[in-house]
Amino acid sequence: MKQRLIVAAVGIPVLLLILLAAPVWATAAMCALLSAVGCYELMHAVGGEEWKRLWIMPVFAALMTLAVGLGEDLIPEVGFAIAAAAFLAVVCAFGVAVGTHGKPGAVSSRTVMAGLFAAFGLASGFACLVILRDISPAIVLTPFIGAFMSDTGAFFAGRSFGKRKLAPAVSPNKTVAGCIGGFIGSIVGMAIFHLVVKTWFQLDLGWGNILIMGVMGSLFGQLGDLSFSVIKREFGIKDYGTIFPGHGGVLDRFDSVLFVAPAYLLYLFFVLA
């Protein structure tokens, strides 16, 4: 617990400084780095040391995050660049798999799939944070509030009232009461966010949208958490990494945010369009 508090005390101010005070490119750089580390963590979790033969995949993940997140601000022909990077990533991954098949230390298809998913799926999730930051420094906070407040509500509700397990085969500690508490926590968090940004940033999303985003934050946050827990259970690992002492790796800390950020971006696109 002490480690978790220390990391939170240092990490949260740094995160807020980057998201709120620094230029958009700083958020993009942070997300590109997180995407690369997350790609490594996923490949290492699935294939162990096989990831070393696919060391280029974290690079693709970082580049994909920058290309999607910064878009035309970075690359004029962004569509062509993304298509080219995707093609090269697939060719590199399967080229290594074909070249090493049947040999000691061969790269398995599951490691290839993990690398490609990370390079595209994880990168897209982190890129959505960059796009939200480009819309507004306040808006980029919403995925963190929705996801983390859901975690907080679930923790306290589950600890106080949790008896019936939610998905014991996936995450033994999650309960139905915790799930409900997660929705309450996310809605409360978004309500506080609404009151703050309405006063300080003159941003008014409306109570209806805030309520919907609160529900979405918990729904997609819990789904993200459970999704990455399935992978951990299948491959017998406790945490994806140790980059955040007491919290685990990038995927342990940002699993829910990676689902919430794209959901919020899509919702806001239709609402604000």
VEXDREN-2710 file (C-alpha; in Angstrom, 1 decimal):
% VEXDREN-2710
k/r/px/py/pz
1/MET/0.0/0.0/0.0
2/LYS/2.9/2.4/0.8
3/GLN/4.4/1.9/-2.6
4/ARG/1.0/2.5/-4.3
5/LEU/0.5/5.8/-2.4
6/ILE/4.0/7.0/-3.2
7/VAL/3.6/6.2/-6.9
8/ALA/0.2/7.9/-6.9
9/ALA/1.5/11.0/-5.1
10/VAL/4.3/11.4/-7.7
11/GLY/2.5/10.1/-10.8
12/ILE/-0.8/11.9/-10.6
13/PRO/0.7/15.5/-10.5
14/VAL/3.1/14.6/-13.3
15/LEU/0.2/13.2/-15.4
16/LEU/-1.9/16.3/-14.7
17/LEU/1.0/18.5/-15.6
18/ILE/1.5/16.8/-19.0
19/LEU/-2.2/16.7/-19.8
20/LEU/-3.2/20.1/-18.6
21/ALA/-0.2/22.4/-18.9
22/ALA/2.1/21.0/-21.5
23/PRO/1.5/21.2/-25.3
24/VAL/-0.4/18.4/-27.1
25/TRP/2.9/16.9/-28.4
26/ALA/3.8/16.1/-24.8
27/THR/0.7/14.1/-24.3
28/ALA/1.4/12.4/-27.7
29/ALA/5.0/11.6/-26.6
30/MET/3.8/10.1/-23.2
31/CYS/1.1/8.0/-24.9
32/ALA/3.6/6.8/-27.6
33/LEU/5.9/5.6/-24.8
34/LEU/3.1/4.0/-22.8
35/SER/2.0/2.3/-26.0
36/ALA/5.4/0.9/-26.7
37/VAL/5.8/-0.4/-23.1
38/GLY/2.3/-1.9/-23.2
39/CYS/3.2/-3.7/-26.5
40/TYR/6.3/-5.2/-24.9
41/GLU/4.3/-6.2/-21.7
42/LEU/1.6/-8.0/-23.8
43/MET/4.1/-9.9/-26.0
44/HIS/6.2/-10.8/-22.9
45/ALA/3.1/-12.0/-21.1
46/VAL/2.0/-14.2/-24.0
47/GLY/5.3/-15.4/-25.4
48/GLY/8.0/-14.8/-22.8
49/GLU/11.4/-14.0/-24.3
50/GLU/10.0/-14.5/-27.8
51/TRP/9.3/-10.8/-27.9
52/LYS/13.0/-10.1/-28.4
53/ARG/12.7/-11.3/-32.0
54/LEU/9.8/-8.9/-32.5
55/TRP/11.4/-5.9/-30.8
56/ILE/10.3/-3.8/-33.7
57/MET/6.6/-4.1/-32.7
58/PRO/6.8/-1.7/-29.8
59/VAL/8.3/0.8/-32.2
60/PHE/5.4/0.3/-34.5
61/ALA/3.0/0.8/-31.6
62/ALA/4.6/4.1/-30.7
63/LEU/4.6/5.3/-34.3
64/MET/1.0/4.2/-34.7
65/THR/0.0/6.2/-31.6
66/LEU/1.7/9.3/-33.0
67/ALA/0.2/8.9/-36.5
68/VAL/-3.4/8.3/-35.3
69/GLY/-3.2/10.8/-32.4
70/LEU/-1.6/13.7/-34.1
71/GLY/-2.9/12.9/-37.6
72/GLU/-2.5/15.6/-40.2
73/ASP/-0.5/17.8/-37.7
74/LEU/2.3/15.2/-37.9
75/ILE/1.9/13.6/-41.3
76/PRO/0.1/15.3/-44.2
77/GLU/-0.8/12.0/-45.8
78/VAL/-1.8/10.4/-42.6
79/GLY/-4.1/7.8/-44.1
80/PHE/-1.3/6.5/-46.4
81/ALA/1.2/6.5/-43.5
82/ILE/-1.1/4.5/-41.3
83/ALA/-1.8/1.9/-44.0
84/ALA/1.9/1.6/-44.9
85/ALA/2.9/1.2/-41.2
86/ALA/0.2/-1.4/-40.7
87/PHE/1.4/-3.4/-43.8
88/LEU/5.0/-3.2/-42.7
89/ALA/4.1/-4.4/-39.1
90/VAL/2.2/-7.4/-40.5
91/VAL/5.0/-8.3/-42.9
92/CYS/7.7/-7.9/-40.2
93/ALA/5.7/-10.0/-37.6
94/PHE/4.9/-12.9/-39.9
95/GLY/8.3/-12.7/-41.6
96/VAL/10.0/-13.4/-38.3
97/ALA/7.4/-16.1/-37.5
98/VAL/8.0/-17.9/-40.8
99/GLY/11.8/-17.4/-40.6
100/THR/12.1/-18.9/-37.1
101/HIS/9.4/-21.6/-37.4
102/GLY/10.7/-25.0/-36.4
103/LYS/13.9/-23.6/-34.9
104/PRO/14.9/-23.0/-31.3
105/GLY/13.4/-19.9/-29.9
106/ALA/10.8/-19.7/-32.7
107/VAL/8.2/-17.0/-32.5
108/SER/4.8/-18.5/-32.0
109/SER/1.6/-17.2/-33.8
110/ARG/0.2/-16.1/-30.4
111/THR/3.1/-13.8/-29.9
112/VAL/2.7/-12.5/-33.4
113/MET/-1.0/-11.8/-32.7
114/ALA/-0.2/-10.2/-29.4
115/GLY/2.3/-7.9/-31.1
116/LEU/-0.1/-6.9/-33.9
117/PHE/-3.0/-6.3/-31.5
118/ALA/-0.7/-4.1/-29.3
119/ALA/0.6/-2.2/-32.3
120/PHE/-2.9/-1.5/-33.5
121/GLY/-5.4/-1.9/-30.7
122/LEU/-3.4/-0.5/-27.8
123/ALA/-1.9/2.2/-30.0
124/SER/-5.4/3.2/-31.0
125/GLY/-6.6/3.4/-27.4
126/PHE/-3.6/5.7/-26.4
127/ALA/-4.1/7.7/-29.6
128/CYS/-7.6/8.5/-28.5
129/LEU/-6.2/10.2/-25.4
130/VAL/-4.1/12.4/-27.7
131/ILE/-7.1/13.3/-29.8
132/LEU/-9.1/14.1/-26.7
133/ARG/-6.3/16.3/-25.5
134/ASP/-6.3/18.1/-28.8
135/ILE/-10.0/18.8/-28.3
136/SER/-9.6/20.2/-24.8
137/PRO/-7.2/19.8/-21.8
138/ALA/-10.4/19.3/-19.7
139/ILE/-11.9/16.7/-22.0
140/VAL/-8.8/14.5/-21.9
141/LEU/-9.3/14.0/-18.2
142/THR/-12.7/12.3/-18.7
143/PRO/-11.4/8.8/-19.4
144/PHE/-9.3/8.8/-16.3
145/ILE/-12.1/10.1/-14.2
146/GLY/-14.7/7.7/-15.6
147/ALA/-12.3/4.7/-15.3
148/PHE/-10.5/5.5/-12.0
149/MET/-13.6/6.6/-10.1
150/SER/-15.3/3.4/-11.3
151/ASP/-12.4/1.5/-9.8
152/THR/-12.7/3.5/-6.5
153/GLY/-16.4/3.0/-6.3
154/ALA/-16.1/-0.7/-7.0
155/PHE/-13.3/-1.2/-4.4
156/PHE/-15.3/0.4/-1.5
157/ALA/-18.6/-1.1/-2.5
158/GLY/-17.1/-4.5/-2.9
159/ARG/-15.3/-4.3/0.3
160/SER/-18.4/-3.2/2.3
161/PHE/-21.1/-5.2/0.6
162/GLY/-19.6/-7.6/-1.8
163/LYS/-20.6/-11.3/-1.4
164/ARG/-21.8/-12.5/-4.8
165/LYS/-18.9/-12.9/-7.2
166/LEU/-19.2/-11.2/-10.6
167/ALA/-16.8/-13.2/-12.7
168/PRO/-14.8/-15.6/-10.4
169/ALA/-13.0/-17.4/-13.2
170/VAL/-11.7/-14.1/-14.5
171/SER/-11.2/-11.9/-11.4
172/PRO/-12.0/-13.7/-8.1
173/ASN/-12.1/-10.4/-6.1
174/LYS/-14.8/-8.7/-8.2
175/THR/-18.3/-8.8/-6.9
176/VAL/-21.8/-7.7/-8.1
177/ALA/-21.9/-5.1/-5.4
178/GLY/-18.5/-3.8/-6.6
179/CYS/-19.8/-3.6/-10.1
180/ILE/-22.8/-1.5/-9.0
181/GLY/-20.5/0.6/-6.9
182/GLY/-18.3/1.2/-9.9
183/PHE/-21.2/2.7/-11.8
184/ILE/-22.0/5.0/-8.9
185/GLY/-18.4/6.0/-8.5
186/SER/-18.0/6.9/-12.2
187/ILE/-21.3/8.9/-12.3
188/VAL/-20.3/10.8/-9.1
189/GLY/-16.8/11.5/-10.6
190/MET/-18.2/12.8/-13.8
191/ALA/-20.7/15.0/-11.9
192/ILE/-17.9/16.6/-9.9
193/PHE/-15.9/17.0/-13.1
194/HIS/-18.9/18.7/-14.7
195/LEU/-19.2/21.2/-11.9
196/VAL/-15.5/22.0/-11.9
197/VAL/-15.0/22.5/-15.7
198/LYS/-18.3/24.4/-16.0
199/THR/-16.8/27.0/-13.5
200/TRP/-13.1/27.0/-14.4
201/PHE/-13.1/26.1/-18.1
202/GLN/-16.5/27.4/-19.1
203/LEU/-17.2/24.0/-20.6
204/ASP/-20.8/22.7/-20.3
205/LEU/-21.4/19.2/-21.6
206/GLY/-24.9/19.1/-20.1
207/TRP/-26.1/16.9/-17.3
208/GLY/-27.6/14.4/-19.7
209/ASN/-24.3/13.8/-21.4
210/ILE/-22.5/13.6/-18.1
211/LEU/-24.8/10.9/-16.8
212/ILE/-24.4/8.9/-20.0
213/MET/-20.6/9.3/-19.8
214/GLY/-20.6/8.2/-16.2
215/VAL/-22.4/5.0/-17.1
216/MET/-20.1/4.5/-20.1
217/GLY/-17.0/5.1/-18.0
218/SER/-17.9/2.3/-15.6
219/LEU/-19.2/-0.1/-18.3
220/PHE/-16.2/0.1/-20.6
221/GLY/-13.8/0.5/-17.7
222/GLN/-14.9/-2.7/-16.1
223/LEU/-14.9/-4.4/-19.4
224/GLY/-11.4/-3.3/-20.1
225/ASP/-10.2/-4.5/-16.7
226/LEU/-11.8/-7.9/-17.1
227/SER/-10.6/-8.2/-20.7
228/PHE/-6.9/-7.9/-19.7
229/SER/-7.5/-10.0/-16.7
230/VAL/-8.6/-12.9/-19.0
231/ILE/-5.2/-12.7/-20.6
232/LYS/-3.4/-12.7/-17.3
233/ARG/-5.4/-15.8/-16.1
234/GLU/-4.8/-17.7/-19.3
235/PHE/-1.1/-17.2/-19.2
236/GLY/-0.7/-17.4/-15.4
237/ILE/0.7/-14.0/-14.6
238/LYS/-0.2/-11.7/-11.7
239/ASP/0.9/-8.4/-13.2
240/TYR/2.0/-7.3/-16.7
241/GLY/5.0/-5.5/-15.4
242/THR/6.6/-3.6/-12.6
243/ILE/7.1/-0.1/-14.1
244/PHE/4.7/1.3/-11.5
245/PRO/5.6/-0.2/-8.1
246/GLY/2.6/-1.4/-6.2
247/HIS/0.4/-1.0/-9.3
248/GLY/2.0/-3.3/-11.9
249/GLY/2.7/-2.4/-15.5
250/VAL/1.2/-0.1/-18.1
251/LEU/-1.5/-2.6/-18.9
252/ASP/-2.4/-3.1/-15.2
253/ARG/-2.8/0.6/-14.7
254/PHE/-4.3/1.7/-18.0
255/ASP/-6.4/-1.3/-19.0
256/SER/-9.7/0.4/-18.3
257/VAL/-8.7/3.7/-19.7
258/LEU/-7.8/2.0/-23.0
259/PHE/-11.5/1.0/-23.4
260/VAL/-13.0/4.2/-22.0
261/ALA/-11.0/6.7/-24.1
262/PRO/-12.2/5.4/-27.5
263/ALA/-15.8/5.1/-26.2
264/TYR/-15.8/8.7/-25.0
265/LEU/-14.2/10.0/-28.2
266/LEU/-16.8/8.2/-30.3
267/TYR/-19.6/9.5/-28.1
268/LEU/-18.4/13.1/-28.1
269/PHE/-17.8/13.0/-31.9
270/PHE/-21.5/12.4/-32.4
271/VAL/-22.6/14.7/-29.6
272/LEU/-20.4/17.6/-30.5
273/ALA/-20.5/17.2/-34.2
END
